[in-house]
């Protein structure tokens, strides 16, 4: 999920409670970002370049775009930011590889199981406790993920190695979980704004790591280079340009639900462009994962609002 590649932004609970709704423009920006993110799978499949070439050149172009359009990405990078960027780079590379091997639906839905690994890593890396609701959510995600391995998918032109691709997509979910955990750690250290630096660092690392295997780029047409340019400038770069300002004005639940547009319509673009049809098991697993994620976000927000209610003494306190 390229939409899951969004660094946390500084946020004050008092502002969230005083502005329960957001103007229409930021919401439209999030919708636009989700649509741009969703085109990644189909564009990767339509490009004749290898996965190494796409991963390298897409990320190089994206890094240049982000540095040019978002001044915050030019701030000094610390070793911690580069470390988070390395985890993000692995996610970018694995996402491209998964889309070259299996269906776009499987690639995006299996990457959306990242919260399962985040909850598992939280107690070890962030000292975050796992509650009963979290355990139930982890169980549902595990069931949804199992659906993708319940049946044997037949190879196709756009998904030549579905079983291997599914495993690569699972790995991308793990590396994205590490990225999110790293971003949380940066936030705790007061480096929230440098999450964008980690995004750029990740793209630069992906570009450099894949470059030796991407050269020489021969036998490709202009259309393939246009697709790579689109992926870097629009599917990643412009999408983040839409997301960054919007996230400051849209409540967390609304933002997370609007960005769920990405995995919902991602398979549609692959069907439209490559005639790719996900299996019934994949669609069922995707529905379970997305429904559980949306439900968890809603329940968590309800709990946060309840904890922010005024105390009997009349003072308003906020829990973390």
Residue pairs with C-beta under 8 A, 6 or more apart in sequence:
1 37
1 108
1 111
1 112
1 114
1 176
1 262
1 263
2 37
2 40
2 95
2 235
2 236
2 239
2 262
3 33
3 34
3 37
3 239
3 259
3 262
3 263
4 111
4 112
4 114
4 176
4 180
5 88
5 91
5 92
5 176
5 179
5 199
6 240
6 243
6 247
6 259
7 183
7 192
7 195
7 196
7 198
7 199
8 183
8 184
8 187
8 192
8 195
9 192
9 193
9 195
9 244
9 247
9 248
10 192
10 193
11 248
11 252
13 308
13 318
14 318
16 251
16 252
17 305
17 308
19 249
19 251
20 251
21 251
22 249
22 250
22 251
22 254
23 249
26 245
26 246
26 247
26 248
26 249
26 250
27 246
27 250
27 254
27 258
29 242
29 243
29 245
29 246
30 242
30 243
30 246
30 247
30 250
30 255
30 258
30 259
31 258
31 261
32 239
32 242
33 239
33 240
33 242
33 243
33 246
33 259
34 258
34 259
34 260
34 261
34 262
35 261
35 262
35 265
36 234
36 235
36 238
36 239
36 242
37 235
37 239
37 259
37 262
38 261
38 262
38 263
38 264
38 265
38 266
38 269
39 235
39 266
39 269
40 95
40 99
40 231
40 235
40 266
41 99
41 104
41 107
41 108
41 266
41 267
41 269
41 270
42 104
42 266
42 269
42 270
42 272
42 273
42 274
43 227
43 230
43 231
43 235
43 269
44 51
44 54
44 96
44 99
44 100
44 231
45 99
45 100
45 104
45 158
45 270
45 273
45 274
45 276
46 227
46 273
46 274
47 54
47 224
47 227
47 228
47 231
48 220
48 221
48 224
49 57
49 217
49 220
49 224
49 228
50 100
50 213
50 214
51 93
51 96
51 97
51 99
51 100
52 210
52 213
52 214
53 210
53 214
53 217
53 228
54 96
54 100
54 228
54 231
55 92
55 93
55 96
55 97
55 206
55 210
55 214
56 206
56 207
56 208
56 209
56 210
56 211
56 213
56 214
57 207
57 214
57 217
57 228
57 232
58 92
58 96
58 228
58 231
58 232
58 235
58 236
59 89
59 92
59 202
59 203
59 204
59 206
59 207
59 210
59 232
59 236
60 203
60 204
60 207
60 211
60 232
61 228
61 229
61 231
61 232
61 233
61 237
62 203
62 231
62 232
62 233
62 236
62 237
63 200
63 203
63 204
63 207
64 232
65 232
65 233
65 236
65 237
65 238
66 73
66 196
66 199
66 200
66 203
66 236
66 237
66 240
66 241
67 73
67 74
67 200
69 237
69 241
70 196
70 240
70 241
70 244
72 193
72 196
72 197
72 244
73 196
73 197
73 199
73 200
75 193
75 194
75 197
77 85
77 194
77 197
77 201
78 191
78 194
80 182
80 185
80 186
80 189
80 191
81 186
81 191
81 194
81 197
81 198
81 201
82 198
82 201
82 205
83 182
84 179
84 182
84 183
84 185
84 186
84 195
84 198
84 201
84 202
85 197
85 198
85 199
85 200
85 201
85 202
85 204
85 205
86 201
86 202
86 205
87 175
87 176
87 178
87 179
87 182
87 202
88 175
88 176
88 179
88 198
88 199
88 201
88 202
88 203
88 205
89 201
89 202
89 203
89 205
89 206
89 209
90 172
90 175
90 178
91 111
91 172
91 175
91 176
91 179
91 202
92 202
92 203
92 206
93 206
93 209
93 210
94 168
94 169
94 171
94 172
94 175
95 107
95 111
95 169
95 172
97 165
97 168
98 106
98 107
98 110
98 111
98 165
98 166
98 168
98 169
98 172
99 107
99 165
100 165
101 159
101 160
101 161
101 162
101 164
101 165
101 168
102 153
102 159
102 161
102 162
102 163
102 164
102 165
102 166
102 168
102 169
103 153
103 158
103 159
103 162
103 165
103 267
103 270
103 276
103 278
103 279
103 282
104 266
104 267
104 269
104 270
104 276
105 266
105 267
105 270
105 276
105 278
105 282
105 283
105 286
106 148
106 153
106 159
106 162
106 165
106 166
106 169
106 278
106 282
107 165
107 169
107 172
108 262
108 263
108 266
108 267
108 286
109 144
109 148
109 169
109 263
109 282
109 285
109 286
109 289
109 290
110 145
110 148
110 166
110 169
110 170
110 172
110 173
111 169
111 172
111 173
111 176
112 173
112 263
112 286
112 289
112 290
112 293
113 141
113 144
113 145
113 170
113 173
113 289
114 173
114 174
114 176
114 177
114 180
115 137
115 141
115 177
115 293
115 296
116 138
116 141
116 142
116 145
116 173
116 177
117 173
117 174
117 177
117 178
118 177
118 180
118 181
119 130
119 134
119 137
119 138
120 138
121 177
121 178
121 181
122 128
122 129
122 130
122 181
123 129
123 130
125 181
125 185
126 181
126 184
126 185
126 188
130 138
133 296
133 299
137 292
137 296
140 288
140 292
141 288
141 289
141 292
143 288
144 285
144 286
144 287
144 288
144 289
144 292
145 170
145 285
145 289
146 285
147 281
147 282
147 284
147 285
147 288
148 166
148 281
148 282
148 285
149 166
150 281
151 279
151 281
152 163
153 159
153 162
153 163
153 279
153 282
154 162
155 161
155 162
156 162
156 276
157 274
158 270
158 274
158 275
158 276
159 165
159 276
179 198
179 202
182 198
183 195
183 198
186 192
186 194
186 195
186 198
187 195
196 240
196 244
199 240
203 236
246 255
247 255
250 258
251 301
252 297
252 301
253 297
253 298
253 301
256 293
256 294
256 297
257 294
257 297
260 290
260 293
260 294
263 286
263 290
264 290
267 276
267 278
267 286
270 276
271 277
278 286
304 319
307 318
307 319
308 316
308 317
308 318
308 319
310 316
311 317
